[in-house]
Amino acid sequence: MVNVMLPRVNPKKDTFLSGESL
């Protein structure tokens, strides 16, 4: 739920949480 709401406010954080960028 947090992963879906975070990208809406900060698309950059969604990638950080997913671990795809890092």
DSSP file (Angstrom, degrees, kcal/mol; ACC not computed):
  #  RESIDUE AA STRUCTURE BP1 BP2  ACC     N-H-->O    O-->H-N    N-H-->O    O-->H-N    TCO  KAPPA ALPHA  PHI   PSI    X-CA   Y-CA   Z-CA
    1    1 A M     >        0   0    0      0, 0.0     4,-1.7     0, 0.0     5,-0.2   0.000 360.0 360.0 360.0 -42.8    0.0    0.0    0.0
    2    2 A V  H  >  +     0   0    0      1,-0.2     4,-2.7     2,-0.2     0, 0.0   0.874 360.0  57.3 -68.8 -35.3    2.8    2.4    0.9
    3    3 A N  H  4 S+     0   0    0      1,-0.2    -1,-0.2     2,-0.2    15,-0.1   0.829 109.4  45.6 -64.6 -30.8    4.7    1.5   -2.3
    4    4 A V  H  > S+     0   0    0      2,-0.2     4,-0.6    -3,-0.2    -1,-0.2   0.828 116.1  44.3 -82.3 -32.0    1.7    2.5   -4.4
    5    5 A M  H  X S+     0   0    0     -4,-1.7     4,-1.2     2,-0.2     3,-0.2   0.827 107.7  59.2 -81.6 -31.3    1.1    5.8   -2.6
    6    6 A L  H >X S+     0   0    0     -4,-2.7     4,-3.7     1,-0.2     3,-0.7   0.949 100.4  53.5 -63.5 -50.0    4.7    6.8   -2.5
    7    7 A P  H 34 S+     0   0    0      0, 0.0    -1,-0.2     0, 0.0    -2,-0.2   0.804 103.2  60.1 -55.8 -29.2    5.3    6.8   -6.3
    8    8 A R  H 3< S+     0   0    0     -4,-0.6    -2,-0.2    -3,-0.2    -3,-0.1   0.914 117.3  29.4 -66.5 -41.1    2.2    9.1   -6.6
    9    9 A V  H << S+     0   0    0     -4,-1.2    -1,-0.2    -3,-0.7    -3,-0.1   0.874 141.6  15.4 -86.3 -39.7    3.9   11.8   -4.4
   10   10 A N    >X  -     0   0    0     -4,-3.7     4,-1.3    -5,-0.2     3,-0.9  -0.787  59.1-175.5-138.6  93.0    7.5   11.0   -5.3
   11   11 A P  H 3> S+     0   0    0      0, 0.0     4,-1.1     0, 0.0    -1,-0.1   0.800  88.0  60.8 -57.1 -28.8    8.1    8.8   -8.4
   12   12 A K  H 3> S+     0   0    0      1,-0.2     4,-1.5     2,-0.2     3,-0.2   0.878 100.5  52.7 -68.3 -36.0   11.8    8.8   -7.6
   13   13 A K  H <> S+     0   0    0     -3,-0.9     4,-3.1     1,-0.2     5,-0.3   0.857  99.6  63.5 -69.4 -31.8   11.2    7.1   -4.2
   14   14 A D  H  X S+     0   0    0     -4,-1.3     4,-2.3     1,-0.2    -1,-0.2   0.908 105.3  45.7 -58.5 -40.4    9.2    4.3   -5.9
   15   15 A T  H  X>S+     0   0    0     -4,-1.1     4,-1.8    -3,-0.2     5,-1.1   0.887 112.2  51.1 -69.7 -37.1   12.3    3.3   -7.7
   16   16 A F  H  <5S+     0   0    0     -4,-1.5    -2,-0.2     2,-0.2    -1,-0.2   0.907 113.1  44.9 -66.7 -40.7   14.4    3.5   -4.6
   17   17 A L  H  <5S+     0   0    0     -4,-3.1    -2,-0.2     1,-0.2    -1,-0.2   0.898 111.7  52.5 -69.3 -39.7   12.0    1.4   -2.6
   18   18 A S  H  <5S-     0   0    0     -4,-2.3    -1,-0.2    -5,-0.3    -2,-0.2   0.843 102.9-136.4 -65.9 -31.3   11.7   -1.1   -5.5
   19   19 A G  T  <5S+     0   0    0     -4,-1.8    -3,-0.2    -5,-0.1    -4,-0.1   0.626  71.7 117.3  85.0  12.8   15.5   -1.4   -5.5
   20   20 A E  S   <S+     0   0    0     -5,-1.1    -4,-0.1     2,-0.2    -5,-0.1   0.910  78.2  40.3 -79.3 -42.1   15.6   -1.2   -9.3
   21   21 A S              0   0    0     -6,-0.9    -5,-0.1     1,-0.2    -1,-0.1   0.910 360.0 360.0 -70.8 -41.5   17.6    2.0   -9.5
   22   22 A L              0   0    0     -7,-0.4    -1,-0.2    -6,-0.1    -2,-0.2   0.440 360.0 360.0 -99.9 360.0   19.9    1.1   -6.6
